[in-house]
Amino acid sequence: MSFTNPAGAATEAAEQYISALLELLGDQDPFEVLGRLPAAVTQAVVGVDPEALHRAEAPDKWSIVQVVQHLADSELVNGYRIRAVLTEIEPAIAGYDQDAWARDLDYAGRSFGDAFDQLVVLRVANLKLYQSLSEEQLDRWGVHAERGRESVLQLIRLLAAHDLVHLRQIERIKESLD
């Protein structure tokens, strides 16, 4: 399964994307998966030439730096989404165009250190919040523009699976650098 999720994807494509993500996550504890990301990214880049972190695996694909910046921005977006669901009644959850963010926010021009630091700060803060939530809070929900009704727990599970997808992508990029 390809884990592409283009902006404005049809509901059918969104359902397939969610299903593939949740299958990848399986029965892993999403909180544990989320907690492992910073160390996993650190381990993945050990020994990689800093210049190589900016090389994409193929034309129109992302580099490791771009993936890490995407993870940081995904953390920002999901942190906001979950806070909205926790504090509003059935809020609308907007989608966003990750390719436009990568292009227009110049992911390619970011440094690995800055992208990684941003990811870690946001993940630590968000994970602390997520782990403090009650069952009632985890069951609160909003309505995603492309995917429909989603609970806080579902958003957390999707974020954990998203981590796994992008860790695989980083490994694939590393292999292409050899």
ABEGO torsion letter per residue (X at the ends): XBABBBBGBBAAAAAAAAAAAAAAAEABBAAAAAAAAAAAAAAAABGBBAAAAABBABBGBBBAAAAAAAAAAAAAAAAAAAAAAAABBGBBBBBBBAAAAAAAAGAAABBAAAAAAAAAAAAAAAAAAAAABBAAAAABBBBBAAAEBBBAAAAAAAAAAAAAAAAAAAAAAAAAAX
